[in-house]
Amino acid sequence: METSNKVTITVETTVHKPVAEVWKYWTEPHHITKWSYASDDWHAPKAENDLKVGGRFLTRMEAKDGSFGFDFGGVYDDVKINELISYTLDDGRKVTISFINQENNTKVIETFEAETSNPIEMQEAGWQAFMDNFKKYSETSKEV
């Protein structure tokens, strides 16, 4: 597998909620299924999350019309509660998410290694759409 010249992409958002709440929205499966998709014609019917170093996660994403779906999964490399998550995707790419406490706001920064099948701009837009959906869900959710 090619390991040099990896392109990394960073997306971010600021959620107007405290970091402990934002962490739960990001990591608990019943929350993940409510935001982990890029557009309203998709959904995440299933999520599993063993949030520890060496633990696996899996989110099933599907088009609502049933035309396409895929599993998004990997293994955790590092977990620091309310601060940092890093993992390796099943295809070998690395992802890091930082949660920065800003009093009653939380800045979420996600950096990931790009894949080679799709244009960089398309990947960045897709991952940012997930981040935007996460922000919307987190700020409007009544449940913690």
DSSP file with accessible surface (Angstrom, degrees, kcal/mol):
  #  RESIDUE AA STRUCTURE BP1 BP2  ACC     N-H-->O    O-->H-N    N-H-->O    O-->H-N    TCO  KAPPA ALPHA  PHI   PSI    X-CA   Y-CA   Z-CA
    1    1 A M              0   0  168      0, 0.0     2,-0.2     0, 0.0    91,-0.0   0.000 360.0 360.0 360.0 138.1    0.0    0.0    0.0
    2    2 A E        +     0   0  126      1,-0.1     3,-0.0     3,-0.0     0, 0.0  -0.463 360.0 170.0 -66.7 127.5    1.2    3.5   -0.9
    3    3 A T        +     0   0  115     -2,-0.2     3,-0.4     3,-0.0     2,-0.2   0.553  49.4  78.1-118.2 -12.5    2.2    5.3    2.3
    4    4 A S  S    S+     0   0   61      1,-0.2    -2,-0.0     0, 0.0     0, 0.0  -0.570  87.5  26.5 -96.8 164.7    4.0    8.5    1.0
    5    5 A N  S    S+     0   0  150      1,-0.2     2,-0.3    -2,-0.2    -1,-0.2   0.824  75.6 173.4  58.0  35.8    2.4   11.6   -0.4
    6    6 A K        -     0   0   73     -3,-0.4     2,-0.5   107,-0.0    -1,-0.2  -0.578  25.5-138.8 -73.3 134.0   -0.9   11.2    1.5
    7    7 A V        -     0   0   74     -2,-0.3   107,-3.3   107,-0.3     2,-0.4  -0.810  17.0-157.5 -92.5 129.3   -3.2   14.2    1.1
    8    8 A T  E     -A  113   0A  86     -2,-0.5     2,-0.4   105,-0.2   105,-0.2  -0.875   3.9-161.5-109.3 146.3   -4.9   15.2    4.3
    9    9 A I  E     -A  112   0A   8    103,-2.8   103,-2.6    -2,-0.4     2,-0.4  -0.963   3.0-156.2-124.6 140.4   -8.1   17.2    4.5
   10   10 A T  E     +A  111   0A  62     -2,-0.4     2,-0.3   101,-0.2   101,-0.2  -0.974  12.5 175.7-122.0 132.4   -9.4   19.1    7.5
   11   11 A V  E     +A  110   0A   2     99,-2.6    99,-3.0    -2,-0.4     2,-0.3  -0.921  10.8 173.9-126.0 154.9  -13.0   20.0    8.2
   12   12 A E  E     -A  109   0A  82     -2,-0.3     2,-0.3    97,-0.2    97,-0.2  -0.986  14.7-179.2-156.8 164.6  -14.4   21.7   11.3
   13   13 A T  E     -A  108   0A  15     95,-1.9    95,-3.0    -2,-0.3     2,-0.5  -0.962  25.7-126.1-156.2 163.5  -17.3   23.3   13.0
   14   14 A T  E     -A  107   0A  45     -2,-0.3     2,-0.5    93,-0.2    93,-0.2  -0.989  22.7-157.0-117.8 121.8  -18.2   25.0   16.3
   15   15 A V  E     -A  106   0A   0     91,-3.1    91,-2.7    -2,-0.5     2,-2.0  -0.863  17.4-134.1 -99.0 131.2  -21.1   23.5   18.2
   16   16 A H  S    S+     0   0  106     -2,-0.5    89,-0.2    89,-0.2    91,-0.0  -0.403  77.3  86.4 -85.7  62.1  -22.9   25.8   20.6
   17   17 A K  S    S-     0   0   42     -2,-2.0    -2,-0.2    89,-0.1   122,-0.1  -0.973  88.1 -85.6-150.0 156.7  -22.9   23.1   23.4
   18   18 A P    >>  -     0   0   43      0, 0.0     4,-2.1     0, 0.0     3,-0.7  -0.280  42.3-111.4 -65.4 153.8  -20.5   22.1   26.1
   19   19 A V  H 3> S+     0   0   16     84,-0.4     4,-2.8    86,-0.3     5,-0.2   0.833 113.9  58.9 -59.1 -36.6  -17.8   19.6   25.2
   20   20 A A  H 3> S+     0   0   48      1,-0.2     4,-1.5     2,-0.2    -1,-0.3   0.897 110.1  43.6 -63.5 -37.8  -19.2   16.8   27.4
   21   21 A E  H <> S+     0   0   50     -3,-0.7     4,-2.3     2,-0.2    -2,-0.2   0.927 113.0  51.3 -69.5 -45.3  -22.5   16.9   25.4
   22   22 A V  H  X S+     0   0    0     -4,-2.1     4,-2.1     1,-0.2    -2,-0.2   0.911 107.2  54.7 -59.4 -41.3  -20.8   17.2   22.1
   23   23 A W  H  X S+     0   0   15     -4,-2.8     4,-2.1     1,-0.2    -1,-0.2   0.921 108.0  48.7 -58.2 -45.7  -18.7   14.1   22.9
   24   24 A K  H  X S+     0   0   84     -4,-1.5     4,-2.5     1,-0.2     7,-0.2   0.916 109.7  51.6 -62.3 -43.4  -21.8   12.1   23.6
   25   25 A Y  H  < S+     0   0    0     -4,-2.3    -1,-0.2     1,-0.2    -2,-0.2   0.876 114.6  44.3 -60.7 -37.0  -23.5   13.2   20.4
   26   26 A W  H  < S+     0   0   24     -4,-2.1    -1,-0.2    -5,-0.2    -2,-0.2   0.831 124.5  30.3 -75.8 -32.3  -20.3   12.1   18.5
   27   27 A T  H  < S+     0   0   10     -4,-2.1    -2,-0.2    -5,-0.2    -3,-0.2   0.675  91.8  90.0-109.7 -20.5  -19.7    8.8   20.2
   28   28 A E    >X  -     0   0   61     -4,-2.5     4,-2.5    -5,-0.2     3,-1.6  -0.708  68.8-137.3 -87.8 127.1  -23.0    7.2   21.4
   29   29 A P  H 3> S+     0   0   47      0, 0.0     4,-2.1     0, 0.0     5,-0.2   0.834 101.2  57.0 -52.1 -40.0  -24.6    4.9   18.8
   30   30 A H  H 34 S+     0   0   78      1,-0.2     4,-0.1     2,-0.2    -5,-0.1   0.798 114.2  41.0 -67.1 -23.1  -28.2    6.1   19.3
   31   31 A H  H X> S+     0   0    0     -3,-1.6     3,-2.0    -7,-0.2     4,-0.5   0.875 108.4  59.7 -83.5 -42.0  -27.0    9.7   18.5
   32   32 A I  H >X S+     0   0   13     -4,-2.5     4,-2.5     1,-0.3     3,-1.5   0.894  99.5  57.8 -54.3 -40.0  -24.7    8.6   15.6
   33   33 A T  H 3< S+     0   0   40     -4,-2.1    11,-0.8     1,-0.3    -1,-0.3   0.686 103.0  56.0 -66.9 -13.8  -27.7    7.1   13.7
   34   34 A K  H <4 S+     0   0   84     -3,-2.0    -1,-0.3    -5,-0.2    -2,-0.2   0.524 124.1  15.5 -96.5  -6.9  -29.4   10.6   13.9
   35   35 A W  H << S+     0   0   13     -3,-1.5     2,-2.4    -4,-0.5    -2,-0.2   0.525  87.4 107.2-137.5 -12.8  -26.6   12.6   12.2
   36   36 A S     <  +     0   0    8     -4,-2.5     2,-0.3    -5,-0.2     7,-0.1  -0.351  64.0  79.0 -84.2  68.2  -24.1   10.4   10.4
   37   37 A Y  S    S-     0   0   40     -2,-2.4    96,-0.1    93,-0.2     7,-0.1  -0.958  72.1-130.7-161.6 157.9  -25.0   11.0    6.8
   38   38 A A  S    S+     0   0   42     -2,-0.3     2,-0.3     1,-0.1    94,-0.1   0.724  83.3  20.2 -90.9 -22.6  -24.3   13.8    4.4
   39   39 A S  S >  S-     0   0   47      1,-0.0     3,-1.9    94,-0.0    -1,-0.1  -0.961  78.6-105.4-146.9 163.7  -27.7   14.6    3.0
   40   40 A D  T 3  S+     0   0  110     -2,-0.3    -1,-0.0     1,-0.3    -2,-0.0   0.620 112.9  65.8 -68.4 -13.3  -31.4   14.2    3.8
   41   41 A D  T 3  S+     0   0   98     22,-0.1    23,-3.1    23,-0.0    24,-0.4   0.381 100.2  63.5 -89.9   7.7  -31.9   11.4    1.2
   42   42 A W  E <   -B   63   0A  54     -3,-1.9     2,-0.3    21,-0.3    21,-0.2  -0.810  62.4-176.6-119.3 164.7  -29.5    9.2    3.3
   43   43 A H  E     -B   62   0A  62     19,-2.3    19,-2.7    -2,-0.3    -9,-0.1  -0.952  28.3-127.3-152.4 169.5  -29.7    7.8    6.7
   44   44 A A  E     +     0   0A   3    -11,-0.8    17,-0.2    -2,-0.3    -8,-0.1  -0.846  25.4 177.4-121.4  90.0  -27.7    5.7    9.2
   45   45 A P  E     +     0   0A  64      0, 0.0     2,-0.3     0, 0.0    16,-0.1   0.697  66.9  28.6 -70.8 -16.3  -29.9    2.8   10.3
   46   46 A K  E     +B   60   0A  98     14,-0.8    14,-2.9   -14,-0.1     2,-0.3  -0.998  57.8 174.7-148.5 139.2  -27.2    1.1   12.5
   47   47 A A  E     -B   59   0A  16     -2,-0.3     2,-0.4    12,-0.2    12,-0.2  -0.992   4.1-175.5-143.1 139.6  -24.2    2.2   14.5
   48   48 A E  E     -B   58   0A 101     10,-2.9    10,-2.5    -2,-0.3     2,-0.3  -0.987   7.3-178.5-129.6 141.4  -21.9    0.2   16.8
   49   49 A N  E     -B   57   0A  34     -2,-0.4     2,-0.9     8,-0.2     8,-0.2  -0.865  20.2-178.8-150.4 111.9  -19.1    1.8   18.9
   50   50 A D        -     0   0   75      6,-2.4     2,-1.9    -2,-0.3    26,-0.2  -0.789  26.1-159.1-104.6  83.1  -16.6    0.2   21.2
   51   51 A L        +     0   0   45     -2,-0.9     2,-0.3   -24,-0.1     6,-0.0  -0.455  49.6  91.8 -77.5  81.6  -14.9    3.5   22.2
   52   52 A K  S >  S-     0   0  117     -2,-1.9     3,-2.9    26,-0.1    24,-0.4  -0.964  89.4 -72.1-160.0 159.6  -11.5    2.4   23.5
   53   53 A V  T 3  S+     0   0   92     -2,-0.3    24,-0.2     1,-0.3     3,-0.1  -0.389 126.3  15.8 -58.2 126.8   -8.0    1.9   22.0
   54   54 A G  T 3  S+     0   0   52     22,-2.8    -1,-0.3     1,-0.3     2,-0.1   0.278 100.1 128.6  88.6 -10.5   -8.3   -1.3   19.9
   55   55 A G    <   -     0   0    2     -3,-2.9    21,-2.7    -5,-0.1    -1,-0.3  -0.423  53.1-129.4 -76.2 153.4  -12.1   -1.1   19.9
   56   56 A R  E     - C   0  75A 113     19,-0.2    -6,-2.4    -2,-0.1     2,-0.3  -0.726  17.6-166.2-102.7 152.8  -14.0   -1.2   16.6
   57   57 A F  E     -BC  49  74A  12     17,-2.0    17,-1.6    -2,-0.3     2,-0.3  -0.952   5.3-178.4-131.3 154.5  -16.7    1.1   15.3
   58   58 A L  E     -BC  48  73A  24    -10,-2.5   -10,-2.9    -2,-0.3     2,-0.4  -0.946   7.1-174.8-153.3 130.1  -19.2    0.6   12.5
   59   59 A T  E     -BC  47  72A   8     13,-2.5    13,-2.9    -2,-0.3     2,-0.6  -0.998  17.5-145.6-125.1 127.9  -21.8    2.9   11.0
   60   60 A R  E     -BC  46  71A  68    -14,-2.9   -14,-0.8    -2,-0.4     2,-0.4  -0.828  17.9-169.6 -91.5 123.7  -24.1    1.6    8.2
   61   61 A M  E     + C   0  70A   5      9,-2.9     9,-2.8    -2,-0.6     2,-0.3  -0.960   9.9 171.5-116.6 134.4  -25.1    4.4    5.8
   62   62 A E  E     -BC  43  69A  58    -19,-2.7   -19,-2.3    -2,-0.4     7,-0.3  -0.997  38.3-110.3-142.5 147.7  -27.8    3.9    3.2
   63   63 A A  E >   -B   42   0A   6      5,-3.2     3,-2.0    -2,-0.3   -21,-0.3  -0.536  34.6-127.0 -67.4 138.8  -29.7    5.9    0.6
   64   64 A K  T 3  S+     0   0  124    -23,-3.1    -1,-0.1     1,-0.3   -22,-0.1   0.795 109.2  58.9 -63.0 -25.8  -33.3    6.1    1.9
   65   65 A D  T 3  S-     0   0  126    -24,-0.4    -1,-0.3     1,-0.1   -23,-0.1   0.454 113.4-118.8 -83.1   1.4  -34.5    4.7   -1.5
   66   66 A G  S <  S+     0   0   62     -3,-2.0    -2,-0.1     2,-0.2     3,-0.1   0.522  79.0 123.1  79.2   6.3  -32.5    1.6   -1.0
   67   67 A S  S    S+     0   0   87      1,-0.2     2,-0.3    -5,-0.0    -3,-0.1   0.738  77.1   3.4 -76.1 -21.9  -30.4    2.2   -4.1
   68   68 A F        +     0   0  129     -5,-0.2    -5,-3.2     2,-0.0     2,-0.3  -0.990  61.0 164.8-160.7 152.2  -27.0    2.1   -2.3
   69   69 A G  E     -C   62   0A  19     -2,-0.3     2,-0.3    -7,-0.3    -7,-0.3  -0.979   6.4-175.8-164.5 160.6  -25.4    1.6    1.1
   70   70 A F  E     -C   61   0A  77     -9,-2.8    -9,-2.9    -2,-0.3     2,-0.4  -0.988  27.0-113.5-157.4 159.8  -22.0    1.0    2.7
   71   71 A D  E     -C   60   0A  88     -2,-0.3     2,-0.6   -11,-0.2   -11,-0.2  -0.857  20.3-160.2 -97.8 134.2  -20.4    0.3    6.0
   72   72 A F  E     +C   59   0A  43    -13,-2.9   -13,-2.5    -2,-0.4     2,-0.3  -0.968  35.5 140.4-112.9 111.8  -18.0    3.0    7.5
   73   73 A G  E     +C   58   0A   4     -2,-0.6    17,-2.4   -15,-0.2     2,-0.3  -0.949  15.4 141.3-150.8 170.0  -15.8    1.3   10.1
   74   74 A G  E     -CD  57  89A   0    -17,-1.6   -17,-2.0    -2,-0.3     2,-0.4  -0.964  43.1 -78.5 179.4-164.5  -12.4    1.0   11.6
   75   75 A V  E     -CD  56  88A  47     13,-2.3    13,-2.7    -2,-0.3     2,-0.3  -0.974  39.6-114.3-128.5 136.8  -10.4    0.6   14.8
   76   76 A Y  E     + D   0  87A  13    -21,-2.7   -22,-2.8   -24,-0.4    11,-0.3  -0.502  25.9 179.2 -73.5 133.1   -9.5    3.2   17.4
   77   77 A D  E    S+     0   0A  65      9,-2.6     2,-0.3     1,-0.4    10,-0.2   0.711  73.1   5.9 -98.7 -32.7   -5.8    4.2   17.8
   78   78 A D  E     - D   0  86A  48      8,-1.8     8,-2.6   -26,-0.1    -1,-0.4  -0.978  57.9-175.1-154.7 140.1   -6.3    6.7   20.6
   79   79 A V  E     + D   0  85A  26     -2,-0.3     2,-0.5     6,-0.2     6,-0.2  -0.965   5.1 175.3-140.4 119.6   -9.2    8.0   22.7
   80   80 A K  E >>  - D   0  84A  98      4,-3.0     3,-2.7    -2,-0.4     4,-2.5  -0.959  42.2-114.5-123.0 107.6   -8.9   10.9   25.2
   81   81 A I  T 34 S-     0   0  105     -2,-0.5   -61,-0.1     1,-0.3     4,-0.1  -0.107  93.7  -2.8 -49.4 130.3  -12.4   11.5   26.6
   82   82 A N  T 34 S+     0   0   51      1,-0.1    -1,-0.3   -63,-0.1    19,-0.1   0.547 134.8  58.4  64.4  11.6  -13.8   14.9   25.6
   83   83 A E  T <4 S+     0   0  122     -3,-2.7    16,-2.9     1,-0.3     2,-0.3   0.666 102.1   4.2-130.8 -49.7  -10.5   15.8   23.8
   84   84 A L  E  <  -DE  80  98A  33     -4,-2.5    -4,-3.0    14,-0.2     2,-0.4  -0.998  37.7-176.5-154.7 142.1   -9.4   13.5   21.0
   85   85 A I  E     +DE  79  97A   1     12,-2.4    12,-3.4    -2,-0.3     2,-0.4  -0.994  12.1 176.7-135.0 132.1  -10.3   10.4   18.9
   86   86 A S  E     +DE  78  96A  20     -8,-2.6    -9,-2.6    -2,-0.4    -8,-1.8  -0.994   9.4 164.0-132.8 145.8   -8.0    8.9   16.3
   87   87 A Y  E     -DE  76  95A  13      8,-2.5     8,-2.5    -2,-0.4     2,-0.5  -0.967  35.3-121.9-151.5 165.3   -8.7    5.8   14.3
   88   88 A T  E     -DE  75  94A  30    -13,-2.7   -13,-2.3    -2,-0.3     6,-0.2  -0.972  32.1-133.3-112.9 122.7   -7.7    3.8   11.3
   89   89 A L  E >   -D   74   0A   9      4,-3.1     3,-2.6    -2,-0.5   -15,-0.3  -0.290  29.4-103.3 -67.8 160.5  -10.4    3.2    8.7
   90   90 A D  T 3  S+     0   0   99    -17,-2.4   -16,-0.1     1,-0.3    -1,-0.1   0.776 123.8  57.0 -57.8 -24.7  -10.9   -0.3    7.3
   91   91 A D  T 3  S-     0   0   77    -18,-0.3    -1,-0.3     2,-0.1   -17,-0.1   0.392 123.5-104.1 -89.2   5.0   -9.1    0.8    4.1
   92   92 A G  S <  S+     0   0   28     -3,-2.6    -2,-0.1     1,-0.3     2,-0.1   0.325  75.7 135.3  96.4  -8.9   -6.0    1.9    6.1
   93   93 A R        -     0   0   27     -5,-0.1    -4,-3.1    20,-0.1     2,-0.3  -0.449  49.7-127.6 -75.8 150.7   -6.6    5.7    6.1
   94   94 A K  E     -E   88   0A  97     -6,-0.2    19,-2.0    -2,-0.1     2,-0.4  -0.761  22.9-173.8-101.7 143.9   -6.0    7.6    9.3
   95   95 A V  E     -EF  87 112A   1     -8,-2.5    -8,-2.5    -2,-0.3     2,-0.4  -0.996   3.7-170.9-136.2 139.2   -8.5   10.0   10.9
   96   96 A T  E     -EF  86 111A  53     15,-2.7    15,-3.0    -2,-0.4     2,-0.5  -1.000   1.5-169.1-131.4 133.4   -8.2   12.4   13.9
   97   97 A I  E     -EF  85 110A   0    -12,-3.4   -12,-2.4    -2,-0.4     2,-0.4  -0.991   5.6-163.9-122.7 125.5  -10.9   14.3   15.6
   98   98 A S  E     -EF  84 109A  38     11,-2.9    11,-2.4    -2,-0.5     2,-0.6  -0.903   6.3-157.4-108.6 138.8  -10.1   17.0   18.2
   99   99 A F  E     - F   0 108A   8    -16,-2.9     2,-0.6    -2,-0.4     9,-0.2  -0.968  11.7-164.7-115.2 112.1  -12.7   18.4   20.6
  100  100 A I  E     - F   0 107A  73      7,-3.3     7,-2.6    -2,-0.6     2,-0.4  -0.894  14.6-137.1-108.6 115.2  -11.7   21.9   21.8
  101  101 A N  E     + F   0 106A 102     -2,-0.6     5,-0.2     5,-0.2     2,-0.2  -0.549  25.3 174.1 -71.4 122.3  -13.6   23.2   24.8
  102  102 A Q  E >   - F   0 105A  81      3,-3.0     3,-1.6    -2,-0.4     2,-0.5  -0.588  58.9 -90.4-127.5  65.9  -14.5   26.9   24.4
  103  103 A E  T 3  S-     0   0  170      1,-0.3   -84,-0.4    -2,-0.2    -1,-0.2  -0.477 111.0  -2.2  60.1-110.0  -16.6   27.4   27.5
  104  104 A N  T 3  S+     0   0  117     -2,-0.5     2,-0.3   -86,-0.1    -1,-0.3   0.308 130.4  70.5 -93.3  10.9  -20.2   26.6   26.4
  105  105 A N  E <   - F   0 102A  53     -3,-1.6    -3,-3.0   -89,-0.2     2,-0.4  -0.871  66.3-152.1-119.9 158.6  -19.0   26.0   22.8
  106  106 A T  E     -AF  15 101A   0    -91,-2.7   -91,-3.1    -2,-0.3     2,-0.5  -0.985   5.7-149.8-134.3 122.6  -17.0   23.1   21.3
  107  107 A K  E     -AF  14 100A  58     -7,-2.6    -7,-3.3    -2,-0.4     2,-0.5  -0.800  14.7-161.7 -88.4 126.9  -14.8   23.4   18.3
  108  108 A V  E     -AF  13  99A   0    -95,-3.0   -95,-1.9    -2,-0.5     2,-0.5  -0.965   8.1-175.6-113.4 121.1  -14.6   20.0   16.5
  109  109 A I  E     -AF  12  98A  36    -11,-2.4   -11,-2.9    -2,-0.5     2,-0.5  -0.981   2.1-170.9-121.4 123.3  -11.8   19.6   14.0
  110  110 A E  E     -AF  11  97A   8    -99,-3.0   -99,-2.6    -2,-0.5     2,-0.4  -0.963   2.5-174.5-119.1 125.1  -11.5   16.4   11.9
  111  111 A T  E     +AF  10  96A  47    -15,-3.0   -15,-2.7    -2,-0.5     2,-0.3  -0.974  12.0 172.2-119.0 131.1   -8.5   15.6    9.8
  112  112 A F  E     -AF   9  95A   1   -103,-2.6  -103,-2.8    -2,-0.4     2,-0.4  -0.974  36.4-109.8-140.3 151.8   -8.5   12.6    7.5
  113  113 A E  E     -A    8   0A  35    -19,-2.0  -105,-0.2    -2,-0.3   -20,-0.1  -0.696  42.1-122.6 -79.5 129.4   -6.3   11.1    4.8
  114  114 A A        -     0   0   14   -107,-3.3  -107,-0.3    -2,-0.4     2,-0.2  -0.331  17.6-129.7 -69.9 150.5   -8.0   11.4    1.4
  115  115 A E        -     0   0   43      4,-0.1     3,-0.1     3,-0.1     8,-0.1  -0.503  15.1-126.5 -91.1 171.4   -8.7    8.4   -0.7
  116  116 A T  S    S+     0   0  143     -2,-0.2     4,-0.1     1,-0.1    -1,-0.1   0.473  91.8  73.9-102.7  -0.7   -7.6    8.3   -4.3
  117  117 A S  S    S+     0   0  104      2,-0.1    -1,-0.1     1,-0.0    -3,-0.0   0.793  96.1  42.3 -84.6 -29.8  -10.9    7.5   -6.1
  118  118 A N  S    S-     0   0   66     -3,-0.1    -3,-0.1     1,-0.1     5,-0.1  -0.869  94.8 -89.3-120.9 153.5  -12.7   10.8   -5.8
  119  119 A P     >  -     0   0   76      0, 0.0     4,-2.1     0, 0.0     3,-0.3  -0.241  35.2-121.3 -59.1 146.3  -11.5   14.5   -6.2
  120  120 A I  H  > S+     0   0   58      1,-0.2     4,-2.8     2,-0.2     5,-0.2   0.894 112.8  54.2 -54.9 -44.7  -10.2   16.1   -3.1
  121  121 A E  H  > S+     0   0  137      1,-0.2     4,-2.4     2,-0.2    -1,-0.2   0.878 107.7  50.1 -60.7 -38.6  -12.8   18.9   -3.3
  122  122 A M  H  > S+     0   0  109     -3,-0.3     4,-2.4     2,-0.2    -1,-0.2   0.917 111.7  47.8 -67.1 -42.0  -15.6   16.3   -3.4
  123  123 A Q  H  X S+     0   0   10     -4,-2.1     4,-2.8     2,-0.2     5,-0.3   0.930 112.1  49.2 -64.1 -45.1  -14.2   14.5   -0.4
  124  124 A E  H  X S+     0   0   90     -4,-2.8     4,-2.5     1,-0.2     5,-0.2   0.937 112.1  48.3 -60.9 -44.3  -13.8   17.7    1.6
  125  125 A A  H  X S+     0   0   63     -4,-2.4     4,-2.0    -5,-0.2    -1,-0.2   0.906 112.6  49.4 -63.4 -40.3  -17.4   18.7    0.7
  126  126 A G  H  X S+     0   0   26     -4,-2.4     4,-1.7     2,-0.2    -2,-0.2   0.942 113.4  43.7 -65.0 -47.8  -18.7   15.3    1.7
  127  127 A W  H  X S+     0   0   36     -4,-2.8     4,-2.1     1,-0.2    -2,-0.2   0.874 112.9  53.0 -68.2 -34.4  -17.0   15.2    5.1
  128  128 A Q  H  X S+     0   0   48     -4,-2.5     4,-3.1    -5,-0.3    -1,-0.2   0.888 104.6  56.2 -67.1 -34.9  -17.9   18.8    5.8
  129  129 A A  H  X S+     0   0   28     -4,-2.0     4,-2.4     2,-0.2    -2,-0.2   0.911 107.1  49.1 -62.4 -40.6  -21.6   17.9    5.1
  130  130 A F  H  X S+     0   0   44     -4,-1.7     4,-2.6     2,-0.2    -1,-0.2   0.934 112.0  49.0 -59.8 -46.3  -21.3   15.3    7.8
  131  131 A M  H  X S+     0   0    0     -4,-2.1     4,-2.5     1,-0.2    -2,-0.2   0.910 111.2  49.1 -62.0 -41.9  -19.8   17.9   10.1
  132  132 A D  H  X S+     0   0   81     -4,-3.1     4,-2.5     2,-0.2    -1,-0.2   0.897 111.5  49.3 -64.9 -40.1  -22.6   20.3    9.3
  133  133 A N  H  X S+     0   0   24     -4,-2.4     4,-2.7    -5,-0.2    -2,-0.2   0.897 110.1  51.9 -65.0 -39.9  -25.2   17.7    9.9
  134  134 A F  H  X S+     0   0    0     -4,-2.6     4,-3.1     2,-0.2     5,-0.2   0.935 109.9  48.8 -60.6 -46.8  -23.5   16.8   13.2
  135  135 A K  H  X S+     0   0   50     -4,-2.5     4,-2.5     2,-0.2     5,-0.2   0.947 112.2  48.5 -58.9 -48.3  -23.6   20.5   14.3
  136  136 A K  H  X S+     0   0  124     -4,-2.5     4,-1.4     1,-0.2    -2,-0.2   0.933 114.9  44.5 -59.3 -47.7  -27.3   20.8   13.4
  137  137 A Y  H  X S+     0   0   29     -4,-2.7     4,-2.0     1,-0.2     3,-0.4   0.943 113.8  50.0 -61.8 -48.7  -28.2   17.7   15.2
  138  138 A S  H  < S+     0   0    0     -4,-3.1    -1,-0.2     1,-0.2    -2,-0.2   0.881 112.4  46.4 -60.1 -39.5  -26.1   18.5   18.3
  139  139 A E  H  < S+     0   0   60     -4,-2.5    -1,-0.2    -5,-0.2    -2,-0.2   0.745 119.9  38.3 -79.1 -20.4  -27.5   22.0   18.6
  140  140 A T  H  < S+     0   0   88     -4,-1.4    -2,-0.2    -3,-0.4    -1,-0.2   0.606  88.1 109.1-105.3 -12.4  -31.2   21.0   18.2
  141  141 A S     <  -     0   0   13     -4,-2.0  -116,-0.0    -5,-0.2    -4,-0.0  -0.408  46.8-166.4 -68.8 137.5  -31.2   17.7   20.1
  142  142 A K        +     0   0  197     -2,-0.1     2,-0.3     2,-0.0    -1,-0.1   0.550  68.5  77.0 -94.7 -14.1  -33.1   17.8   23.4
  143  143 A E              0   0   84      0, 0.0    -2,-0.0     0, 0.0     0, 0.0  -0.783 360.0 360.0-103.3 143.0  -31.6   14.5   24.6
  144  144 A V              0   0   74     -2,-0.3  -123,-0.1  -120,-0.0  -122,-0.1  -0.852 360.0 360.0-115.8 360.0  -28.1   14.0   26.0
